[in-house]
Amino acid sequence: MTVATQEPVQATPRTTSARRWLFPLAIVILVVLCIGGIILAFHWPFSSQKVTQSVQESWPGRIAVQSFHRTYFPHPGCVLENVALTRGSESSAPPLVAIQRVTIQGNYHDLLLRPGYISRIILEGLKISVPAEQGTSQQTSRSSKSSTRIGEVFTKDATLEVARKDDDPLKFEIHQLSLKSISDSSPMSYDLAMRNAEPPGEIRSSGKLGRWDSQHLNDIPLSGTYTFDDVDLGVFKGIGGILAGKGDFNGVLGRIETQGTTDTPKFEVTRSHHSVALKTKFNATVDGMSGDTILHTVDTMLIKTPVHVEGSVAGKPGQPGKTTSLNANVRNGRIEDVLWLFVREPKPPMEGATNFHAHIVWPSGHQPFLKRVALQGDFEIEHAQWTNPERQMSVNMLSKKASGKKKDPETPNVTADLKGSVLLSNEIAKFHDTSFKVPGAEATLQGTYNLENTKIDFHGDLKTEASLSDDSSGVKAVLLKPLDPLFKKKHAGAEVPVEMTGTYHDPHFGVSLQPKK
């Protein structure tokens, strides 16, 4: 029996060719890796010296690191523990920035192909503390630009505290912040979620910031959108409600143009406990460095009354916090809508058309709203009627008697026209050049009204179409008849000095029988 022997398989030309180039390629790759390893060993970018030097290129102060170690897998990089950044050369001063842990991550291919590029930096336990007053010795005159480019800087659960001279610091809770594409030559993008300090509320914002220039912070461009939700207005003593806002912005850090809307379903002045749905549309300019805000237009509808506001919310020399200064205008509004916010009664005391202009100043502070707010304005109310039947009847009777119609069997409801000027300060409203007109009578009054205890103290003159005795009836008319010449006007009727005292709920009207001097 013949045994067949298997011939060896011959390598095809294709297999032989592949072996020929795969082996040299493997050798080349190995050599390159060795060379790269040698280069990285001698020029490793994540050394303590190089990392701190990179920070110093853009930070105008000192940096201190408690511990440092390199990482190689899965990403090349390093970790810094307990990092502190102080202002200027003040090594003993409290750190402006403190970070528990900084993780810097790169990629091996970037080390060879994109030197100076870092893919990600993670900040843990970040705390920024801004002092009440910034020193003037900060070193911001660095002229060199950083060659470092960063893919993303990420932090969460960070805090920002801004000290105040005469108050507790403002504390901002940064839930999450991501900065992407960071370099000296192009803008970066950001995504922010944080809790605002005052008024407390949740902010979400995204947009672009930069090109970064530490020497000219005011001129750094930025743009983006934001939402401001669950804003508790109760922190401002005297008002209440939960506000939600949204808008967009653009410009430079020192002058940010913004526009947007707000919605407060149950806005109230707390002393009245009457809430209204308040929506606004605004256009403003914000100084991102100081927080000062210029309100170009704020338009809102107070029930059925349109209100247009302009003004500012800005710091004042020698005063803590921000002072709100507003010019408010109402045209073709309703007085009942305005009064509803301020009176405690179940319904507004007066109804009628109104126009007014007011300048309002509201400084920050811990005192109640009415203690702090100051107002100066002019007002007019047309075709006013009172919702209290007894008070309306008193006005009807005044008109009836002043017109000399006291014998008429009917007493129809009349309307009144009021106008004047008011100055409100420290809960006291001072009225001057105030006129009150109903058919048959017109009064000119000066006086005060206390918004806290509702005390009234008004004095003035009442002019009537009928004579003094015609205004009265019975024995009183007979007794007043001899006095008619004393109070008689040049043409007809009477002019008598009057006063209104007591309280808003229990007013007392009086007529002095002494002629006006």
VMD Tcl script that draws the C-alpha trace (Angstrom):
set ca {
  {0.00 0.00 0.00}
  {1.25 3.33 -1.02}
  {0.99 6.14 1.49}
  {0.36 9.64 0.05}
  {2.41 12.39 1.60}
  {0.93 15.93 2.00}
  {2.89 18.59 0.23}
  {3.60 21.77 2.14}
  {1.29 24.70 1.34}
  {3.15 27.34 -0.59}
  {2.74 30.99 0.45}
  {0.96 33.04 -2.13}
  {2.61 36.19 -3.36}
  {-0.12 38.25 -1.57}
  {0.54 36.61 1.84}
  {4.24 37.02 1.48}
  {3.85 40.71 0.56}
  {1.66 41.38 3.63}
  {4.22 39.83 5.93}
  {6.90 41.93 4.42}
  {5.20 45.27 5.22}
  {3.39 44.33 8.47}
  {6.58 43.44 10.22}
  {8.42 46.67 9.34}
  {5.28 48.65 10.28}
  {5.20 47.00 13.67}
  {8.86 47.86 14.11}
  {8.17 51.51 13.10}
  {5.24 51.78 15.50}
  {7.32 50.32 18.29}
  {10.14 52.75 17.57}
  {7.73 55.70 17.41}
  {6.19 54.68 20.73}
  {9.61 54.39 22.26}
  {10.62 57.78 20.91}
  {7.30 59.26 22.03}
  {7.75 57.73 25.44}
  {11.26 59.19 25.67}
  {9.95 62.63 24.54}
  {7.07 62.52 27.02}
  {9.37 61.38 29.76}
  {11.59 64.38 29.27}
  {8.87 66.81 28.12}
  {5.82 65.58 30.02}
  {3.32 68.49 29.92}
  {1.60 67.53 33.17}
  {4.41 68.26 35.57}
  {3.80 70.36 38.65}
  {5.97 73.17 37.34}
  {4.33 73.32 33.91}
  {0.78 73.16 35.25}
  {1.32 75.94 37.78}
  {3.14 78.00 35.14}
  {0.17 77.63 32.81}
  {-2.19 78.88 35.54}
  {0.11 81.80 36.32}
  {-0.09 82.91 32.67}
  {-3.71 83.98 33.19}
  {-4.11 84.35 36.97}
  {-3.00 87.73 38.43}
  {-1.95 86.36 41.78}
  {-0.39 83.41 43.61}
  {-1.22 79.71 43.40}
  {-0.57 77.16 46.15}
  {-0.96 73.38 45.76}
  {-0.83 71.02 48.75}
  {-0.17 67.83 46.78}
  {0.40 66.84 43.15}
  {0.66 63.52 41.30}
  {0.67 62.41 37.68}
  {-1.73 60.00 36.00}
  {-1.03 57.82 32.94}
  {-4.01 55.50 32.43}
  {-6.59 55.63 31.05}
  {-5.78 59.29 30.35}
  {-2.50 61.12 30.68}
  {-2.77 63.98 33.11}
  {-2.43 64.90 36.75}
  {-4.35 65.53 39.98}
  {-3.89 68.55 42.25}
  {-5.16 68.49 45.83}
  {-6.21 71.54 47.93}
  {-5.48 74.32 45.47}
  {-5.66 77.95 46.66}
  {-5.55 81.06 44.47}
  {-4.92 84.37 46.23}
  {-5.03 87.93 44.93}
  {-1.81 89.68 43.98}
  {1.13 88.77 46.17}
  {-0.91 88.45 49.37}
  {0.09 84.91 50.33}
  {-1.37 85.27 53.84}
  {-4.75 86.57 52.67}
  {-7.79 84.25 52.52}
  {-7.91 82.55 49.11}
  {-10.18 84.04 46.49}
  {-10.53 80.56 44.97}
  {-10.22 77.27 46.86}
  {-10.52 73.86 45.16}
  {-10.37 70.52 46.96}
  {-9.39 68.52 43.90}
  {-8.42 69.38 40.31}
  {-8.27 66.54 37.76}
  {-6.59 67.32 34.44}
  {-7.11 64.84 31.62}
  {-5.53 64.64 28.18}
  {-5.24 62.16 25.31}
  {-2.04 60.52 24.08}
  {-2.65 61.43 20.46}
  {-3.12 65.09 21.46}
  {0.26 65.08 23.20}
  {1.93 64.35 19.86}
  {-0.40 66.04 17.38}
  {-1.87 68.95 19.38}
  {0.64 70.07 22.01}
  {-0.84 72.43 24.56}
  {-4.33 70.92 24.28}
  {-6.11 69.51 27.36}
  {-9.31 67.59 26.80}
  {-10.92 68.06 30.22}
  {-10.46 69.65 33.64}
  {-12.73 68.60 36.52}
  {-13.02 70.86 39.58}
  {-14.34 69.33 42.82}
  {-15.15 71.29 45.97}
  {-14.83 74.68 44.24}
  {-15.43 77.73 46.43}
  {-15.04 81.32 45.25}
  {-15.02 84.05 47.92}
  {-15.31 87.64 46.71}
  {-14.40 90.26 49.36}
  {-16.59 93.29 50.03}
  {-13.95 95.62 48.59}
  {-11.52 94.74 45.82}
  {-7.98 95.91 46.45}
  {-6.33 98.29 44.01}
  {-3.04 96.38 43.95}
  {-4.22 93.48 41.85}
  {-1.69 92.52 39.22}
  {-3.57 92.53 35.93}
  {-0.85 93.78 33.64}
  {0.26 90.46 32.19}
  {0.96 90.81 28.49}
  {1.71 87.20 27.52}
  {-1.06 84.99 26.23}
  {-1.55 81.45 27.35}
  {-0.79 78.75 24.77}
  {-3.01 76.26 26.59}
  {-6.29 75.21 24.99}
  {-8.92 73.32 26.98}
  {-11.75 71.22 25.62}
  {-13.96 71.46 28.73}
  {-13.86 72.67 32.32}
  {-16.55 71.06 34.46}
  {-17.66 71.57 38.06}
  {-20.69 70.79 40.16}
  {-21.88 71.59 43.68}
  {-19.67 74.67 43.82}
  {-20.31 77.86 45.81}
  {-19.78 81.54 45.18}
  {-19.85 83.89 48.19}
  {-19.91 87.65 47.73}
  {-19.15 89.54 50.95}
  {-21.12 92.65 51.89}
  {-20.01 95.40 54.25}
  {-23.13 95.67 56.40}
  {-24.80 92.35 55.83}
  {-24.29 88.61 55.55}
  {-22.55 87.49 52.36}
  {-24.57 86.53 49.32}
  {-24.23 82.81 48.65}
  {-24.76 81.38 45.17}
  {-25.02 77.60 44.83}
  {-23.62 76.45 41.48}
  {-25.26 73.12 40.75}
  {-23.36 72.57 37.52}
  {-21.13 74.61 35.23}
  {-19.54 73.51 31.96}
  {-17.16 75.67 29.92}
  {-16.10 74.39 26.50}
  {-13.49 75.37 23.88}
  {-11.41 77.60 26.15}
  {-8.52 79.55 24.67}
  {-7.17 83.07 24.36}
  {-8.05 83.30 20.69}
  {-11.74 82.34 20.47}
  {-14.96 82.51 22.51}
  {-15.97 79.69 24.82}
  {-19.43 78.22 25.26}
  {-21.01 77.64 28.66}
  {-23.92 75.85 30.30}
  {-24.87 76.91 33.83}
  {-27.35 75.75 36.47}
  {-27.30 77.61 39.79}
  {-29.38 78.98 42.66}
  {-29.43 82.75 42.92}
  {-28.76 84.36 46.29}
  {-31.20 87.29 46.38}
  {-33.94 86.90 45.43}
  {-33.62 83.11 45.78}
  {-34.46 81.22 42.62}
  {-33.15 78.72 40.09}
  {-31.18 79.98 37.09}
  {-30.40 78.07 33.89}
  {-28.32 79.78 31.25}
  {-26.32 78.84 28.17}
  {-24.42 80.83 25.60}
  {-21.00 82.07 24.56}
  {-18.39 84.08 26.45}
  {-15.08 85.56 25.27}
  {-12.55 85.99 23.76}
  {-11.22 86.11 27.37}
  {-9.10 89.13 28.27}
  {-8.21 89.51 31.95}
  {-6.87 93.01 31.33}
  {-10.15 94.32 29.87}
  {-12.93 92.39 31.61}
  {-15.58 95.01 30.78}
  {-15.04 94.43 27.06}
  {-15.42 90.65 27.04}
  {-18.30 89.80 24.66}
  {-21.07 87.43 25.70}
  {-24.48 86.24 24.53}
  {-27.01 83.62 25.51}
  {-30.40 82.76 26.93}
  {-31.64 82.19 30.48}
  {-34.56 81.11 32.63}
  {-35.13 82.26 36.22}
  {-37.69 80.09 38.02}
  {-39.21 79.71 41.49}
  {-38.07 83.21 42.48}
  {-39.30 84.03 45.98}
  {-40.09 87.75 46.13}
  {-40.88 87.45 49.84}
  {-37.21 88.12 50.62}
  {-38.00 91.77 49.85}
  {-39.99 92.66 52.96}
  {-43.41 94.04 52.09}
  {-44.09 92.15 48.86}
  {-44.63 88.50 48.00}
  {-45.11 86.06 45.15}
  {-43.26 83.43 43.12}
  {-41.82 84.79 39.89}
  {-40.70 83.02 36.72}
  {-38.70 84.81 34.05}
  {-36.93 84.11 30.78}
  {-35.02 86.09 28.20}
  {-31.91 86.50 26.11}
  {-28.91 88.80 26.23}
  {-25.88 89.97 24.27}
  {-23.18 92.61 24.42}
  {-20.04 92.92 26.53}
  {-19.60 92.12 30.21}
  {-19.69 95.78 31.22}
  {-22.83 96.48 29.19}
  {-25.20 93.57 28.62}
  {-28.37 94.24 26.63}
  {-31.18 91.96 27.76}
  {-34.87 91.55 27.05}
  {-37.42 89.11 28.36}
  {-40.62 88.46 30.27}
  {-41.67 87.66 33.83}
  {-44.78 86.02 35.22}
  {-45.89 86.26 38.88}
  {-49.30 84.57 39.22}
  {-49.88 85.79 42.80}
  {-48.01 89.04 43.33}
  {-49.02 90.92 46.48}
  {-48.15 93.75 48.82}
  {-48.21 91.68 51.99}
  {-49.99 94.21 54.20}
  {-53.11 93.93 52.02}
  {-53.02 90.16 51.39}
  {-54.56 90.78 47.96}
  {-52.82 89.01 45.11}
  {-52.91 89.79 41.41}
  {-51.50 88.06 38.35}
  {-48.59 90.22 37.19}
  {-46.85 89.74 33.85}
  {-44.13 92.03 32.56}
  {-42.18 92.56 29.37}
  {-38.86 94.36 29.78}
  {-35.79 95.71 28.04}
  {-32.74 96.52 30.15}
  {-28.98 97.09 30.26}
  {-26.93 95.30 32.94}
  {-23.39 95.96 34.13}
  {-22.09 92.41 34.57}
  {-19.23 93.60 36.78}
  {-21.34 95.50 39.37}
  {-24.85 94.16 38.80}
  {-26.24 97.67 38.23}
  {-29.27 97.59 35.92}
  {-30.91 100.26 33.78}
  {-34.55 99.49 33.00}
  {-35.33 101.05 29.62}
  {-38.89 99.77 29.46}
  {-40.99 97.59 31.74}
  {-44.60 97.14 30.65}
  {-47.16 95.29 32.71}
  {-50.92 94.96 33.06}
  {-52.20 95.40 36.63}
  {-55.56 93.64 36.30}
  {-57.01 96.00 33.61}
  {-54.58 98.89 34.14}
  {-51.54 99.26 31.86}
  {-48.39 100.40 33.70}
  {-45.22 101.63 32.01}
  {-42.04 101.80 34.10}
  {-38.50 103.09 33.48}
  {-35.64 103.44 35.93}
  {-32.68 101.65 37.47}
  {-31.57 99.20 40.15}
  {-28.08 100.32 41.09}
  {-25.67 100.96 43.90}
  {-25.50 104.42 45.46}
  {-22.40 105.99 47.08}
  {-22.47 105.51 50.84}
  {-25.49 103.15 50.73}
  {-25.38 99.35 51.09}
  {-26.96 97.14 48.48}
  {-28.91 98.35 45.47}
  {-31.41 101.20 45.30}
  {-34.42 100.86 43.03}
  {-35.38 104.13 41.33}
  {-38.42 104.02 39.03}
  {-40.66 106.31 37.02}
  {-44.13 104.78 36.73}
  {-46.83 106.02 34.37}
  {-50.47 104.99 34.07}
  {-52.71 106.21 31.28}
  {-56.39 105.27 31.02}
  {-56.17 102.96 34.01}
  {-58.57 102.05 36.80}
  {-58.05 103.30 40.35}
  {-59.64 100.16 41.82}
  {-56.87 98.04 40.26}
  {-54.17 100.14 41.93}
  {-55.92 100.36 45.32}
  {-56.52 96.61 45.39}
  {-52.83 96.01 46.03}
  {-52.64 98.32 49.06}
  {-55.95 98.25 50.97}
  {-56.96 95.53 53.40}
  {-60.70 95.69 52.75}
  {-62.36 92.86 50.81}
  {-62.82 95.21 47.84}
  {-61.28 98.53 46.75}
  {-62.96 101.58 48.33}
  {-63.19 103.54 45.08}
  {-63.80 102.95 41.39}
  {-62.99 105.24 38.50}
  {-60.66 106.09 35.63}
  {-57.17 107.22 36.60}
  {-53.97 108.68 35.21}
  {-50.85 109.21 37.27}
  {-47.11 109.67 37.15}
  {-44.89 108.73 40.08}
  {-41.18 108.71 40.87}
  {-40.44 105.86 43.30}
  {-37.24 105.27 45.25}
  {-36.81 102.00 47.15}
  {-33.45 101.45 48.87}
  {-32.37 98.04 50.09}
  {-32.56 97.24 53.79}
  {-34.30 95.21 56.46}
  {-37.11 97.63 57.26}
  {-40.63 96.92 55.95}
  {-41.40 98.03 52.42}
  {-43.54 101.03 53.43}
  {-40.82 102.27 55.77}
  {-38.25 102.35 52.97}
  {-40.21 103.34 49.89}
  {-40.46 107.02 48.91}
  {-42.83 108.31 46.23}
  {-43.50 111.65 44.60}
  {-46.21 111.96 41.99}
  {-49.25 113.57 40.44}
  {-52.60 111.88 40.01}
  {-56.09 112.40 38.68}
  {-59.20 110.28 39.11}
  {-62.26 110.86 36.96}
  {-65.86 109.76 37.47}
  {-65.05 108.19 40.83}
  {-67.65 106.35 42.88}
  {-67.35 104.68 46.29}
  {-68.01 101.00 46.81}
  {-69.18 101.59 50.40}
  {-72.91 102.54 50.13}
  {-72.80 104.81 53.19}
  {-69.79 106.73 51.92}
  {-71.34 107.09 48.47}
  {-74.55 108.36 50.09}
  {-72.53 111.00 51.98}
  {-71.05 112.21 48.69}
  {-74.51 112.22 47.10}
  {-75.89 114.34 49.94}
  {-72.97 116.77 49.76}
  {-73.63 117.30 46.07}
  {-77.36 117.62 46.60}
  {-77.09 120.25 49.34}
  {-74.23 122.13 47.69}
  {-76.35 122.45 44.55}
  {-79.28 123.87 46.55}
  {-81.44 120.83 45.77}
  {-81.99 119.67 49.34}
  {-85.78 119.54 48.83}
  {-85.57 117.17 45.85}
  {-87.08 113.81 46.78}
  {-84.43 111.84 44.90}
  {-80.74 111.57 45.73}
  {-79.03 110.02 42.69}
  {-75.52 108.65 42.77}
  {-72.98 111.21 41.62}
  {-69.39 110.84 40.53}
  {-66.40 112.82 41.73}
  {-63.23 114.10 40.08}
  {-60.03 114.22 42.10}
  {-56.54 115.40 41.28}
  {-53.45 116.52 43.13}
  {-49.88 115.77 44.13}
  {-48.57 113.39 46.78}
  {-45.27 112.86 48.57}
  {-44.86 109.54 50.42}
  {-42.07 109.03 52.94}
  {-41.76 106.86 56.06}
  {-45.37 105.61 55.73}
  {-46.80 109.17 55.65}
  {-48.45 110.43 52.44}
  {-48.54 114.23 52.21}
  {-51.08 115.65 49.77}
  {-51.00 119.16 48.37}
  {-52.92 121.06 45.68}
  {-55.53 118.35 45.96}
  {-58.99 119.08 44.59}
  {-62.23 117.17 45.04}
  {-65.12 118.07 42.76}
  {-68.74 116.85 42.65}
  {-71.77 118.53 41.05}
  {-72.40 121.68 43.10}
  {-69.22 121.60 45.21}
  {-65.46 121.74 44.94}
  {-62.95 121.34 47.78}
  {-59.24 122.23 47.77}
  {-57.35 120.34 50.46}
  {-53.89 119.85 51.96}
  {-53.04 117.16 54.48}
  {-51.61 113.81 55.42}
  {-52.60 110.17 55.45}
  {-50.76 107.58 57.56}
  {-50.57 104.29 55.67}
  {-49.80 102.34 58.85}
  {-52.57 103.47 61.21}
  {-54.86 105.07 58.52}
  {-55.08 108.42 60.37}
  {-56.37 111.34 58.29}
  {-55.63 115.03 58.76}
  {-56.84 117.27 55.91}
  {-57.68 120.97 55.87}
  {-58.86 123.27 53.12}
  {-61.77 125.18 51.60}
  {-65.12 124.01 50.29}
  {-66.89 126.03 47.61}
  {-70.58 125.41 46.99}
  {-73.07 126.70 44.45}
  {-75.67 127.24 47.19}
  {-75.27 129.55 50.17}
  {-74.30 128.26 53.58}
  {-77.87 128.28 54.89}
  {-79.16 126.63 51.71}
  {-76.76 123.77 52.36}
  {-78.47 123.08 55.68}
  {-82.00 122.46 56.78}
  {-84.35 123.15 59.68}
  {-83.17 125.14 62.69}
  {-79.54 124.89 61.48}
  {-80.40 126.75 58.27}
  {-82.10 129.54 60.26}
  {-79.09 129.89 62.56}
  {-76.65 129.98 59.63}
  {-78.66 132.54 57.61}
  {-77.03 135.60 59.30}
  {-73.59 134.10 58.53}
  {-74.15 133.86 54.78}
  {-72.48 137.24 54.07}
  {-69.33 136.08 55.86}
  {-68.91 133.03 53.63}
  {-70.54 134.40 50.47}
  {-68.51 134.22 47.26}
  {-68.29 137.17 44.91}
  {-70.95 135.84 42.56}
  {-72.98 133.13 44.33}
  {-72.81 130.27 46.77}
  {-70.44 129.94 49.71}
  {-66.78 129.27 50.51}
  {-66.06 127.78 53.92}
  {-62.99 126.32 55.61}
  {-63.34 122.58 56.21}
  {-61.39 119.76 57.80}
  {-61.36 115.98 57.65}
  {-59.84 114.06 60.55}
  {-60.13 110.66 62.22}
  {-59.19 107.47 60.36}
  {-59.86 106.02 56.97}
  {-62.53 103.73 58.46}
  {-64.04 106.40 60.74}
  {-63.57 109.84 59.14}
  {-64.89 113.04 60.72}
  {-65.89 115.98 58.56}
  {-66.10 119.42 60.09}
  {-66.93 122.95 59.01}
  {-65.26 125.81 60.81}
  {-67.48 128.87 61.27}
  {-64.42 131.10 61.31}
  {-63.95 132.88 57.98}
  {-60.73 132.23 56.09}
  {-58.05 134.78 56.86}
}
mol new
graphics top color blue
foreach p $ca { graphics top sphere $p radius 0.5 }
foreach p [lrange $ca 0 end-1] q [lrange $ca 1 end] { graphics top cylinder $p $q radius 0.2 }
display resetview
